């Protein structure tokens, strides 16, 4: 499992080609250079790719990510024809430079219908070419990449999370400025407080108090960056009764003090 974090939170894919492919028995790609990024997601069948001299056998549910440079060739199996979605694109960072994709060449995501539905949405936008279709295609593709980042880079699978925990997380995000207790969330889930606390930590990797604090701090950071509020005002707005406690929690989570977020450092 990959654990590295992408170098920047900003990247911009530029789609050059997109296809929903249902291979014929004779389908093959002769050896050719790789000139841009590609992801291919198999929804049925199997295929064989040779990438920079290494052989990869793909099956249903596999995600193939071609590196941005090199050579490759590919073929399917006549008795197990590949059906897939495939997208060719350039990936650029905030300064417009081409960057490599942070996924492994081959990763088994399994058959995930949320991803398949997004690919269908992308295919429809790309082929219909209605006004501003490129904007829609770009947005849908970013949602696909976001989902893949969750699964591959950060090992997060929201579909596998307990629905009661997801509801509690949504409630916290909507009501983070209010007083929220473990018992209150447990009662909403109709569970014992101790068991619900255990379940929440098992699903999210942190206890409820820590999750609530992180949500409050993230929202506080956004408010501070506007330069429209004092630190004490933001602390109160985000559910912290004590500004000193807010300072401590903010620095613990962010690694710097709240005042560093503010465009006007004279505010306090």
C-alpha positions as CSV (number, residue, x, y, z in Angstrom):
1,X,0.0,0.0,0.0
2,X,1.4,3.4,-1.0
3,X,1.7,5.9,1.9
4,X,3.5,8.8,0.3
5,X,1.7,12.1,0.1
6,X,1.6,13.9,-3.3
7,X,4.0,16.8,-3.3
8,X,1.3,19.4,-3.6
9,X,-2.4,19.6,-3.0
10,X,-2.8,21.4,-6.4
11,X,-2.6,19.6,-9.7
12,X,-4.4,20.1,-13.0
13,X,-5.1,17.3,-15.4
14,X,-5.6,18.2,-19.1
15,X,-7.6,15.4,-20.8
16,X,-6.5,14.7,-24.4
17,X,-8.4,11.5,-25.1
18,X,-11.0,9.4,-23.4
19,X,-12.6,6.1,-24.4
20,X,-14.9,3.4,-23.1
21,X,-13.3,0.4,-24.8
22,X,-14.8,-3.0,-25.5
23,X,-12.0,-4.9,-27.1
24,X,-12.3,-7.1,-30.2
25,X,-10.4,-10.4,-30.2
26,X,-7.7,-8.9,-32.4
27,X,-7.2,-5.8,-30.3
28,X,-3.6,-4.9,-29.5
29,X,-1.4,-1.9,-29.3
30,X,2.0,-2.3,-30.9
31,X,5.1,-1.1,-29.1
32,X,5.0,2.7,-28.9
33,X,6.3,5.6,-26.8
34,X,4.5,6.9,-23.8
35,X,4.0,10.6,-24.2
36,X,1.5,11.5,-21.4
37,X,-0.2,10.0,-18.3
38,X,-2.8,7.4,-18.7
39,X,-5.2,5.5,-16.4
40,X,-7.1,2.4,-17.6
41,X,-9.7,0.8,-15.4
42,X,-10.9,-2.7,-16.2
43,X,-14.6,-3.4,-15.7
44,X,-14.5,-6.8,-17.4
45,X,-12.1,-9.3,-18.9
46,X,-8.3,-9.3,-18.9
47,X,-5.3,-7.8,-20.8
48,X,-1.6,-8.0,-20.9
49,X,0.6,-4.8,-20.9
50,X,4.4,-4.6,-21.3
51,X,5.6,-1.3,-19.9
52,X,9.3,-0.4,-20.1
53,X,10.2,-4.1,-20.5
54,X,8.1,-5.3,-17.5
55,X,5.0,-7.5,-18.0
56,X,1.7,-6.7,-16.3
57,X,-1.4,-9.0,-16.3
58,X,-4.6,-7.0,-15.8
59,X,-7.9,-8.5,-14.5
60,X,-11.3,-7.1,-13.8
61,X,-11.2,-4.4,-11.1
62,X,-7.5,-3.5,-11.9
63,X,-6.4,0.1,-12.4
64,X,-3.4,0.6,-14.7
65,X,-1.5,3.9,-14.5
66,X,1.1,4.4,-17.2
67,X,4.1,6.4,-16.3
68,X,4.5,9.7,-18.2
69,X,7.6,8.4,-20.2
70,X,8.8,5.1,-21.6
71,X,7.4,2.5,-24.0
72,X,4.5,0.1,-23.8
73,X,2.5,-2.4,-25.8
74,X,-0.7,-4.2,-24.9
75,X,-3.2,-7.0,-26.0
76,X,-6.3,-8.7,-24.7
77,X,-7.3,-12.3,-24.5
78,X,-9.7,-13.6,-27.2
79,X,-11.6,-15.7,-24.7
80,X,-11.7,-13.0,-22.0
81,X,-12.0,-9.7,-23.8
82,X,-11.1,-6.5,-21.9
83,X,-13.8,-3.9,-21.3
84,X,-12.3,-0.7,-19.8
85,X,-12.3,3.0,-19.4
86,X,-9.1,4.7,-20.5
87,X,-8.1,8.4,-20.2
88,X,-4.9,10.0,-21.6
89,X,-4.0,13.3,-20.0
90,X,-1.2,15.7,-19.0
91,X,-0.8,16.4,-15.3
92,X,0.6,19.8,-14.3
93,X,1.4,21.4,-10.9
94,X,0.6,24.9,-9.7
95,X,3.4,26.4,-11.8
96,X,2.3,24.6,-15.0
97,X,5.1,22.0,-15.0
98,X,4.3,18.4,-16.1
99,X,4.5,16.1,-13.1
100,X,4.4,12.3,-12.7
101,X,1.4,10.5,-11.3
102,X,1.8,9.3,-7.7
103,X,0.0,5.9,-8.2
104,X,1.6,2.5,-8.8
105,X,1.6,1.1,-12.3
106,X,-0.9,-1.6,-11.3
107,X,-3.4,-1.4,-8.4
108,X,-6.4,-3.6,-7.7
109,X,-9.3,-1.3,-6.7
110,X,-11.9,-4.0,-7.2
111,X,-15.1,-3.3,-9.1
112,X,-16.4,-0.1,-7.6
113,X,-19.7,1.2,-9.0
114,X,-19.2,4.7,-7.7
115,X,-16.1,5.0,-9.9
116,X,-17.7,3.2,-12.8
117,X,-20.6,5.7,-12.7
118,X,-18.2,8.6,-12.7
119,X,-16.5,7.2,-15.7
120,X,-19.8,6.9,-17.5
121,X,-20.5,10.5,-16.6
122,X,-17.1,11.5,-18.0
123,X,-17.7,9.4,-21.2
124,X,-21.0,11.1,-21.8
125,X,-19.6,14.6,-21.3
126,X,-16.7,13.8,-23.6
127,X,-18.6,12.3,-26.4
128,X,-21.7,14.5,-26.4
129,X,-19.6,17.7,-26.4
130,X,-22.3,20.0,-25.3
131,X,-21.4,23.7,-24.6
132,X,-18.7,23.9,-21.9
133,X,-18.3,20.1,-22.1
134,X,-14.6,20.4,-21.4
135,X,-15.3,22.1,-18.0
136,X,-17.7,19.3,-17.0
137,X,-15.3,16.6,-18.2
138,X,-12.5,18.2,-16.2
139,X,-14.6,18.4,-13.0
140,X,-15.8,14.8,-13.3
141,X,-12.3,13.5,-13.9
142,X,-11.0,15.4,-10.8
143,X,-13.7,13.6,-8.8
144,X,-12.5,10.3,-10.2
145,X,-8.9,11.1,-9.3
146,X,-10.0,12.3,-5.8
147,X,-11.7,8.9,-5.2
148,X,-8.6,7.1,-6.4
149,X,-6.4,9.2,-4.1
150,X,-8.6,8.2,-1.2
151,X,-8.2,4.5,-2.0
152,X,-4.6,4.3,-3.2
153,X,-2.6,7.0,-1.5
154,X,-4.5,7.6,1.8
155,X,-6.1,4.1,2.2
156,X,-9.6,5.6,2.8
157,X,-12.7,3.8,1.8
158,X,-15.8,5.7,2.8
159,X,-18.0,3.0,1.3
160,X,-16.6,0.5,3.9
161,X,-17.2,2.8,6.8
162,X,-20.0,2.1,9.2
163,X,-23.0,4.3,8.3
164,X,-23.5,5.3,11.9
165,X,-20.0,6.7,12.0
166,X,-20.5,8.5,8.7
167,X,-23.7,10.1,10.0
168,X,-21.8,11.2,13.1
169,X,-19.0,12.7,11.1
170,X,-21.5,14.6,8.9
171,X,-23.3,15.9,12.0
172,X,-20.0,17.1,13.5
173,X,-19.1,18.9,10.3
174,X,-22.5,20.7,10.2
175,X,-22.6,21.5,14.0
176,X,-19.0,21.8,14.9
177,X,-19.5,25.2,16.6
178,X,-22.1,23.8,19.0
179,X,-21.5,21.7,22.2
180,X,-21.2,18.1,21.0
181,X,-20.7,15.1,23.4
182,X,-20.0,11.5,22.8
183,X,-23.3,10.6,24.5
184,X,-25.2,12.9,22.2
185,X,-23.7,11.2,19.1
186,X,-24.1,7.8,20.6
187,X,-27.8,8.5,21.4
188,X,-28.3,9.6,17.8
189,X,-26.8,6.3,16.6
190,X,-28.8,4.4,19.3
191,X,-25.7,2.9,20.7
192,X,-23.9,2.7,24.1
193,X,-21.5,5.6,24.5
194,X,-18.5,3.4,25.2
195,X,-19.2,1.1,22.2
196,X,-19.9,4.0,19.9
197,X,-16.6,5.7,20.9
198,X,-14.8,2.4,20.2
199,X,-16.5,2.1,16.8
200,X,-15.7,5.7,15.8
201,X,-12.0,5.3,16.6
202,X,-11.9,1.9,14.8
203,X,-13.4,3.5,11.7
204,X,-11.6,6.8,11.7
205,X,-8.3,6.2,13.6
206,X,-9.1,8.9,16.1
207,X,-11.5,9.5,19.0
208,X,-14.5,11.7,18.7
209,X,-13.0,14.6,20.6
210,X,-9.9,14.6,18.4
211,X,-12.0,14.6,15.2
212,X,-14.3,17.4,16.5
213,X,-11.2,19.4,17.4
214,X,-9.7,18.9,13.9
215,X,-12.9,20.0,12.2
216,X,-13.0,23.1,14.4
217,X,-9.4,24.0,13.8
218,X,-9.7,23.5,10.0
219,X,-12.7,25.9,9.9
220,X,-10.9,28.3,12.2
221,X,-8.0,28.4,9.8
222,X,-10.3,29.3,6.9
223,X,-11.8,32.2,8.9
224,X,-8.4,33.5,10.0
225,X,-7.1,33.6,6.4
226,X,-9.9,36.0,5.5
227,X,-8.3,38.6,7.8
228,X,-11.8,39.7,8.9
229,X,-11.8,38.3,12.4
230,X,-9.6,38.4,15.5
231,X,-8.3,35.2,17.0
232,X,-10.6,35.5,19.9
233,X,-13.6,35.9,17.6
234,X,-12.6,32.9,15.5
235,X,-12.1,30.8,18.7
236,X,-15.6,31.5,19.9
237,X,-17.1,31.2,16.4
238,X,-15.6,27.7,16.0
239,X,-16.8,26.3,19.4
240,X,-13.8,27.0,21.6
241,X,-14.8,28.5,24.9
242,X,-11.2,29.4,25.9
243,X,-8.9,31.3,23.5
244,X,-5.8,29.8,25.2
245,X,-7.1,26.3,24.7
246,X,-7.8,27.3,21.1
247,X,-4.2,28.4,20.7
248,X,-2.9,25.1,22.1
249,X,-5.2,22.9,20.0
250,X,-4.6,24.9,16.8
251,X,-0.8,24.7,17.2
252,X,-1.0,21.0,18.1
253,X,-2.8,20.2,14.9
254,X,-1.4,22.7,12.4
255,X,2.1,23.1,13.8
256,X,2.0,26.9,13.9
257,X,0.0,29.5,15.8
258,X,-3.3,30.9,14.6
259,X,-1.9,34.4,14.0
260,X,0.4,33.0,11.3
261,X,-2.7,32.5,9.1
262,X,-3.8,36.1,9.2
263,X,-2.9,38.5,6.5
264,X,-2.8,41.4,9.1
265,X,-0.5,40.2,11.9
266,X,-1.6,43.2,14.1
267,X,-4.9,41.5,14.8
268,X,-5.1,39.5,18.0
